[in-house]
Amino acid sequence: MLYYIFYPLREYFFGFNVFRYITFRAAGAAVTALILSVWLGPWVIRKMRELEIGSPVRRDWFPLYDQHKGKEGTPTMGGVLIILTVLFSSILWANILNPFVLLVLLSLVWLGAIGFIDDYMKVTKKSSRGMTARVKFAGQVLLALSIGSYLLTNAATAPYAGEVSIPFYKHPLITNLGVFYIVFLFFVIVGSSNAVNLTDGLDGLAIGCVIIAAFAYAVMSYVGGHVTFARYLQIRYIPNSGELAVCCASIVGAGLGFLWYNAYPAEIFMGDTGSLALGGAIGLVAVLIKKELALLLVGGVFVMEAASVILQVASFKLTGKRIFLISPLHHHFQMKGWSETKVTVRFWILAIIFALIALGSLKLQ
């Protein structure tokens, strides 16, 4: 919005020319989202307490119940705060007519709505079980099909749809997946969305890793949308993708503001409302800038968490034995005696290392 208001005024005052720079607007978006999150946080927490929107904790088979029972009743659905601040700051600072920006924001809202319904059902039922997996899955499938169809049929917007690249290799791994790209896109978006959801089990863990991943993709979006940097790094130049750096910066700012209240001991949880939306949005950014497989590096912690669940289930069904004491992985380390804050901080460190490796792959190819 500010881009359209102030940039045309550069002819009258040269200072308004600064609004053409993505880096300036990305910084503005991050700061705006941060301030809004910190400012609105106490009000949101208070309202949720008044409405008794509290998080339930599993009692039946959860061996860590004694450590987590103090979290019961903590306001959840805090993802609403993150989504609203991301939307506001992105609309304010980004080129809102950019099709990539619109796709990411619409996906954020769609997945946030699915998560919101799931959280609402958990709260009303006073149970840790909300929406059925089949219904949630159907909503994610519909989103992936819609975005995939749009990208494949709009060559002007996404000229490289169907192409797949891998880190540390300068040439595309696959140049044209055709309609199978929709299936691939589905696995990326749904996988990233659910992986963040699985990671959201300790205070500050998921949102901290999301902040790191969003920052990494902000850098990737910017260099991939800058013809000079893209040529120097020998990566695919994606026209108009630089604006996604503003969206990613908004996620970073909103995440930092939310972490202010979500850090141990958490005053609010983002719930499925936030985890599904943020994971899906980051996955879509990866798709749009042709860095889908780099998500395995950028979101290394999310991959570890999701893989631990998959391996645990597969091992138990095939052999009757468990690989981990409990899954997801963060609970395994809690069972081994690590404190909650130690698990969280060490996973943040791993997330930073993974993100740096992914950023390094831009040059080492």
C-alpha positions as CSV (number, residue, x, y, z in Angstrom):
1,M,0.0,0.0,0.0
2,L,2.7,2.5,1.0
3,Y,4.5,1.5,-2.2
4,Y,1.7,2.8,-4.3
5,I,1.1,5.9,-2.1
6,F,4.7,7.2,-1.7
7,Y,6.7,5.9,-4.6
8,P,4.9,7.9,-7.3
9,L,5.7,11.0,-5.2
10,R,9.4,10.6,-5.9
11,E,9.1,13.2,-8.6
12,Y,8.3,15.8,-6.0
13,F,10.7,14.7,-3.3
14,F,13.6,12.3,-4.0
15,G,13.3,10.8,-0.5
16,F,10.3,8.8,-1.5
17,N,12.4,6.9,-3.9
18,V,13.4,4.7,-1.0
19,F,10.1,2.9,-1.3
20,R,11.3,1.2,-4.5
21,Y,13.8,-0.8,-2.5
22,I,12.7,-4.2,-1.3
23,T,15.2,-4.2,1.5
24,F,13.8,-1.0,3.0
25,R,10.2,-2.2,2.8
26,A,11.1,-5.6,4.2
27,A,12.7,-4.0,7.2
28,G,9.6,-1.8,7.6
29,A,7.4,-4.9,7.4
30,A,9.4,-6.7,10.0
31,V,9.4,-3.8,12.5
32,T,5.7,-3.1,11.9
33,A,4.8,-6.7,12.5
34,L,7.0,-6.9,15.6
35,I,5.5,-3.7,17.2
36,L,2.0,-4.8,16.5
37,S,2.5,-8.3,17.9
38,V,4.1,-7.0,21.1
39,W,1.5,-4.3,21.5
40,L,-1.6,-6.5,20.8
41,G,-0.3,-9.5,22.6
42,P,-1.5,-8.7,26.2
43,W,-4.9,-7.8,24.9
44,V,-5.2,-11.0,22.9
45,I,-4.1,-13.1,25.9
46,R,-6.5,-11.3,28.2
47,K,-9.5,-11.8,25.8
48,M,-8.7,-15.5,25.3
49,R,-8.6,-16.0,29.1
50,E,-11.9,-14.3,29.4
51,L,-13.4,-16.5,26.7
52,E,-11.7,-19.5,28.3
53,I,-9.9,-20.5,25.1
54,G,-7.4,-22.7,26.9
55,S,-5.1,-25.5,25.6
56,P,-6.0,-29.0,26.7
57,V,-3.2,-31.5,27.6
58,R,-3.4,-35.2,26.9
59,R,-3.8,-37.3,30.1
60,D,-4.4,-40.9,28.9
61,W,-1.1,-42.1,27.3
62,F,1.1,-39.1,27.5
63,P,4.1,-40.0,29.7
64,L,5.1,-36.4,30.1
65,Y,1.8,-35.2,31.5
66,D,3.3,-34.4,34.9
67,Q,5.8,-32.0,33.2
68,H,3.1,-30.4,30.9
69,K,0.0,-30.3,33.1
70,G,0.9,-26.8,34.2
71,K,0.3,-25.7,30.6
72,E,-3.4,-26.7,30.7
73,G,-5.6,-23.7,30.3
74,T,-2.9,-21.6,28.6
75,P,-4.6,-19.5,25.9
76,T,-4.2,-21.1,22.5
77,M,-5.2,-20.0,18.9
78,G,-2.5,-17.3,19.2
79,G,-1.8,-17.9,15.5
80,V,-4.6,-15.5,14.9
81,L,-2.4,-12.7,16.2
82,I,0.5,-13.8,14.0
83,I,-1.7,-14.1,10.9
84,L,-3.3,-10.7,11.4
85,T,0.0,-8.9,12.0
86,V,1.6,-10.6,8.9
87,L,-1.4,-9.7,6.8
88,F,-1.4,-6.1,7.9
89,S,2.4,-5.5,7.6
90,S,2.5,-7.3,4.2
91,I,-0.4,-5.3,2.8
92,L,1.2,-2.1,4.2
93,W,4.7,-2.6,2.9
94,A,4.6,-5.1,0.0
95,N,3.5,-4.6,-3.6
96,I,0.1,-6.1,-2.9
97,L,-0.7,-6.6,-6.6
98,N,2.2,-8.9,-7.0
99,P,0.7,-12.4,-7.7
100,F,3.2,-14.2,-5.6
101,V,2.4,-12.0,-2.6
102,L,-1.3,-12.6,-3.1
103,L,-0.8,-16.4,-3.3
104,V,1.2,-16.5,0.0
105,L,-1.3,-14.3,1.9
106,L,-4.3,-16.3,0.6
107,S,-2.6,-19.5,1.6
108,L,-1.8,-18.1,5.0
109,V,-5.5,-17.3,5.6
110,W,-6.8,-20.6,4.1
111,L,-4.5,-22.8,6.3
112,G,-5.0,-20.5,9.2
113,A,-8.8,-21.0,8.9
114,I,-8.3,-24.8,8.9
115,G,-6.1,-24.6,12.0
116,F,-8.6,-22.2,13.6
117,I,-11.5,-24.7,13.2
118,D,-9.3,-27.5,14.5
119,D,-8.3,-25.5,17.6
120,Y,-11.9,-24.3,18.2
121,M,-13.1,-27.9,18.2
122,K,-10.4,-28.9,20.7
123,V,-11.3,-26.1,23.0
124,T,-15.1,-26.7,22.9
125,K,-14.6,-30.5,23.3
126,K,-12.0,-29.9,26.1
127,S,-9.9,-32.6,24.2
128,S,-6.6,-32.7,22.4
129,R,-8.4,-34.2,19.4
130,G,-10.0,-31.7,17.0
131,M,-10.8,-31.9,13.4
132,T,-10.5,-35.3,11.8
133,A,-7.3,-35.9,9.8
134,R,-9.4,-36.6,6.7
135,V,-11.1,-33.2,6.7
136,K,-7.9,-31.3,7.5
137,F,-6.1,-33.2,4.7
138,A,-8.9,-32.4,2.3
139,G,-8.6,-28.7,2.9
140,Q,-4.8,-28.9,2.3
141,V,-5.3,-30.9,-0.9
142,L,-7.7,-28.4,-2.2
143,L,-5.2,-25.6,-1.6
144,A,-2.4,-27.5,-3.3
145,L,-4.5,-28.3,-6.3
146,S,-5.7,-24.7,-6.7
147,I,-2.2,-23.2,-6.5
148,G,-0.6,-25.9,-8.7
149,S,-3.2,-25.5,-11.4
150,Y,-2.8,-21.7,-11.3
151,L,1.0,-21.9,-11.6
152,L,1.0,-24.4,-14.4
153,T,-1.6,-22.5,-16.5
154,N,-0.1,-19.0,-16.0
155,A,3.3,-19.1,-17.7
156,A,3.6,-15.3,-17.6
157,T,3.4,-15.4,-13.7
158,A,5.4,-18.6,-13.2
159,P,7.5,-19.2,-16.2
160,Y,9.4,-22.0,-14.5
161,A,6.5,-23.9,-13.0
162,G,7.2,-27.6,-13.3
163,E,10.9,-27.2,-12.8
164,V,12.7,-28.7,-9.8
165,S,16.2,-27.7,-8.5
166,I,18.4,-29.1,-5.8
167,P,20.9,-27.4,-3.5
168,F,24.5,-27.3,-4.5
169,Y,23.7,-28.0,-8.1
170,K,23.4,-25.1,-10.6
171,H,21.2,-26.8,-13.2
172,P,17.6,-27.9,-12.7
173,L,17.2,-31.5,-11.6
174,I,14.0,-31.8,-13.6
175,T,13.0,-29.2,-16.2
176,N,9.3,-30.1,-16.6
177,L,7.2,-32.3,-14.2
178,G,4.0,-31.3,-16.0
179,V,0.9,-32.2,-14.1
180,F,2.9,-34.2,-11.7
181,Y,4.2,-30.9,-10.4
182,I,0.9,-30.5,-8.7
183,V,1.5,-33.7,-6.7
184,F,5.0,-32.5,-5.9
185,L,3.7,-29.1,-4.8
186,F,1.1,-30.8,-2.6
187,F,3.8,-32.8,-0.8
188,V,5.9,-29.6,-0.2
189,I,3.1,-27.5,1.1
190,V,1.3,-30.1,3.1
191,G,4.6,-31.6,4.4
192,S,5.9,-28.2,5.6
193,S,2.6,-27.3,7.1
194,N,2.3,-30.5,9.1
195,A,6.0,-30.6,10.0
196,V,5.7,-27.2,11.8
197,N,2.5,-28.4,13.4
198,L,4.4,-31.5,14.8
199,T,7.2,-29.3,16.1
200,D,4.9,-27.1,18.0
201,G,5.1,-29.0,21.3
202,L,7.4,-26.9,23.6
203,D,7.3,-23.3,24.5
204,G,8.9,-21.2,21.8
205,L,10.2,-24.2,19.9
206,A,8.2,-24.0,16.7
207,I,8.0,-20.2,16.4
208,G,11.7,-19.8,16.9
209,C,12.5,-22.3,14.1
210,V,9.9,-20.6,11.9
211,I,11.6,-17.2,12.4
212,I,14.9,-18.7,11.3
213,A,13.4,-20.4,8.3
214,A,11.5,-17.3,7.3
215,F,14.6,-15.2,7.5
216,A,16.5,-17.6,5.3
217,Y,13.8,-17.6,2.7
218,A,13.6,-13.8,2.8
219,V,17.3,-13.7,1.7
220,M,16.7,-16.4,-0.9
221,S,13.6,-14.5,-2.3
222,Y,15.5,-11.3,-2.5
223,V,18.5,-12.6,-4.3
224,G,16.4,-14.9,-6.6
225,G,14.3,-11.9,-7.6
226,H,17.3,-9.6,-8.2
227,V,18.7,-10.2,-11.7
228,T,22.3,-9.1,-10.8
229,F,22.6,-11.2,-7.7
230,A,20.9,-14.2,-9.4
231,R,23.3,-14.0,-12.3
232,Y,26.3,-13.7,-9.9
233,L,25.2,-16.7,-7.8
234,Q,24.2,-18.7,-10.9
235,I,20.7,-19.4,-9.5
236,R,17.4,-19.2,-11.3
237,Y,16.2,-15.6,-11.6
238,I,12.4,-15.5,-10.8
239,P,10.9,-12.2,-11.9
240,N,8.8,-10.5,-9.2
241,S,9.8,-13.0,-6.6
242,G,11.8,-10.4,-4.6
243,E,8.6,-9.1,-3.1
244,L,8.2,-12.3,-1.2
245,A,11.1,-11.1,1.0
246,V,8.7,-8.5,2.4
247,C,6.2,-11.3,3.3
248,C,8.9,-13.4,4.9
249,A,10.2,-10.4,6.8
250,S,6.6,-9.9,8.1
251,I,6.7,-13.4,9.4
252,V,10.0,-12.8,11.1
253,G,8.7,-9.7,12.8
254,A,5.4,-11.2,13.8
255,G,7.2,-14.3,15.0
256,L,9.6,-12.3,17.2
257,G,6.7,-10.4,18.7
258,F,4.8,-13.6,19.4
259,L,7.9,-15.3,20.9
260,W,8.0,-12.5,23.5
261,Y,4.9,-14.1,25.0
262,N,5.4,-17.7,23.8
263,A,8.9,-18.1,25.4
264,Y,9.1,-20.4,28.4
265,P,6.9,-20.3,30.5
266,A,4.5,-19.5,27.6
267,E,1.6,-17.1,28.2
268,I,0.0,-18.1,24.9
269,F,0.3,-20.9,22.2
270,M,-0.1,-20.4,18.5
271,G,-2.0,-23.7,18.1
272,D,-2.8,-25.3,14.8
273,T,-4.0,-21.8,13.6
274,G,-0.5,-20.6,13.5
275,S,1.6,-23.7,12.9
276,L,-0.4,-24.9,9.8
277,A,-0.5,-21.4,8.3
278,L,3.1,-20.5,8.9
279,G,4.4,-23.9,7.7
280,G,2.3,-23.8,4.6
281,A,3.3,-20.2,3.8
282,I,7.0,-21.0,4.0
283,G,6.5,-24.1,1.9
284,L,4.7,-22.0,-0.7
285,V,7.5,-19.4,-0.8
286,A,10.0,-22.3,-1.4
287,V,7.8,-23.4,-4.3
288,L,7.5,-19.9,-5.9
289,I,11.2,-19.2,-5.8
290,K,12.2,-22.7,-7.0
291,K,13.9,-23.6,-3.8
292,E,11.6,-26.4,-2.8
293,L,14.2,-29.1,-2.0
294,A,16.3,-26.5,-0.1
295,L,13.4,-26.6,2.4
296,L,14.9,-29.9,3.6
297,L,17.9,-27.9,4.8
298,V,16.2,-24.6,5.8
299,G,13.6,-26.6,7.8
300,G,16.0,-29.3,9.0
301,V,14.5,-29.3,12.5
302,F,11.0,-29.7,11.0
303,V,12.2,-32.6,8.9
304,M,13.7,-34.2,11.9
305,E,10.5,-33.9,13.9
306,A,8.3,-35.2,11.1
307,A,10.8,-38.0,10.3
308,S,10.8,-39.1,14.0
309,V,7.0,-39.6,13.9
310,I,7.1,-41.4,10.6
311,L,9.9,-43.7,11.7
312,Q,8.3,-44.3,15.1
313,V,5.0,-45.4,13.6
314,A,6.5,-47.5,10.9
315,S,8.9,-49.3,13.3
316,F,6.1,-50.0,15.8
317,K,3.8,-51.4,13.1
318,L,6.4,-53.5,11.4
319,T,8.4,-54.8,14.4
320,G,6.4,-53.9,17.4
321,K,9.3,-51.9,18.8
322,R,9.9,-48.1,19.1
323,I,12.9,-46.3,17.9
324,F,12.4,-43.3,20.2
325,L,11.2,-43.2,23.7
326,I,8.3,-41.0,22.4
327,S,7.8,-38.9,19.3
328,P,8.0,-36.2,18.1
329,L,11.7,-35.9,18.7
330,H,11.6,-33.0,21.1
331,H,9.6,-35.2,23.6
332,H,12.2,-38.0,23.2
333,F,14.9,-35.7,24.6
334,Q,12.6,-34.6,27.4
335,M,12.2,-38.3,28.3
336,K,16.0,-38.5,28.4
337,G,16.0,-35.8,31.1
338,W,16.7,-32.7,29.1
339,S,14.8,-29.6,30.4
340,E,12.3,-28.0,28.1
341,T,14.4,-24.9,27.7
342,K,17.5,-26.9,26.9
343,V,15.6,-28.8,24.1
344,T,14.2,-25.6,22.7
345,V,17.5,-23.7,22.6
346,R,19.5,-26.6,21.2
347,F,16.9,-27.1,18.4
348,W,17.1,-23.3,17.7
349,I,20.9,-23.7,17.3
350,L,20.4,-26.6,14.9
351,A,17.8,-24.5,13.0
352,I,20.4,-21.7,12.6
353,I,23.1,-24.2,11.4
354,F,20.7,-25.7,8.8
355,A,19.7,-22.3,7.6
356,L,23.3,-21.2,7.2
357,I,24.1,-24.4,5.2
358,A,21.1,-23.7,2.9
359,L,22.2,-20.1,2.4
360,G,25.7,-21.3,1.7
361,S,24.4,-23.6,-1.0
362,L,23.4,-20.4,-3.0
363,K,27.1,-19.8,-3.7
364,L,28.5,-23.3,-3.6
365,Q,26.9,-24.6,-6.8
